[in-house]
Each structure stands twice: as C-alpha cells, then as structure tokens.
Amino acid sequence: MGSAMPRNLLLAMTLGVCQFGWAQSPTYKLGKTPTADEIRAWDIAISPTGKELPPGKGTAKEGAQLYVRKGCAGCHGPTGAGGRAPVLIVAKGAPTKSGGEMAGMDMGIQPPGLMAVSMPYPTVMWDYISRGMPLGKEGSLTPDEVYSLTAFLLYKNDVIHSEDEVLDNQSLPKLKVPGSEGVKPPPGWKPKEPRLAHYPE
C-alpha cells in the first residue's frame, strides 16, 4: 500500500505537467473562429430529402430566360447541348438508360452527364446549381433563380409537363426523375442526420 501512493503521486504529477504543457503550447495566430453567420453561409448543402431547401419558387418559363441571361448557354449550348460543358437537355429520342459512375459514386449518371435525367433526386440538381453555378460566380444565384433554372431543366427533360408549374421547397422533393428507382442516398448519409455530418474529416 505504501508503494502504491508514490506511484499515484507520480502519475498525478505527470498528468499535471502534461496539462500545463498543453495549455502553454504555442499558438500561431492563423485563421479565426468563424461567426455564426459565416457557418450558416457555408452550411448550405441540400440532402436528398430536400428538408434544407430555402423558401423560394420558380417556373420553367422564368428559368428559360435565366438560362440565357445568366450565361448558361455559353458553356452548355443554346439548346442545353453542344457546348463544352456537360449536356443538360436530352434530345428527343436520345438513349436515357442509366449507367456509369461520376465522382466515384454510382448515382445512375448517364453519359455524357445528362443532369436532368441522371440526378436521382431533383434536390441534388438544385443543390448543384445553387453551389456551383454559374462558373466563376458560384453561389450568386438567388433561391428563386435556382428554382426557376431547375424547373427549366426538368421541363425540357419531360420530368414536369408545364412551363408554368411552380417549383418550391415543398413540391421539388416530391418529383420523381427517370432512373431514380432503387437509387439510395450517398453512403454515410441517413435521414434526419445533421447536415455536414456525413462528410469525411
């Protein structure tokens, strides 16, 4: 019993020194703690269920005008095809069977990247347009503009059937796109899980 006490004392002293050393470790004064507003601005990913979609609305008719005004045609072609960027609008009669992989995930992507009939969830399309378009001005589109552009692509690819149909955060997640049957959400994401939790460290 007498020998146990010095060992415990030595352990306590060692832990105390380690704690002191950790507290005194140098800081490099790099970066800063993000504010709550900055975190909200970064945390914009939309899950397949679309529960994070912001308020807003748009129609295909509005989206057709935006497609020209925002310069989408410059990369994707005036008809949604024929540009240097991936095809967005499938020509009538073109093959639409799913297959292939994109970014290492089998999501039913169809060559050569036909977004509107390849994304298994319309919410994924909305998310991609919101965060990644237009090239060089990513994130500059308003929610209404993103709903309108999404509606335009879905209309031109026969997923919705009226150019006046209004898409919003309630109606968009309910749409079914070709090839979505049996497609599961990306690995690691589970319904009701907080956003960003499924991204690797």
Secondary structure, 3 states (H helix, E strand, C coil): CCCHHHHHHHHHHHHHHHHHHHHCCCCCCCCCCCCHHHHHHHCCCCCCCCCCCCCCEECHHHHHHHHHHCCHHHHHCCCCCCCCCCCCCCCCCCCCCCCCCECCECCCCCCCCCHHHHCCCHHHHHHHHHHHCCCCCCCCCCHHHHHHHHHHHHHHCCCCCCCCCCEECCCHHHCCCCCCCCCCCCCCCCCCCCCCCCCCC
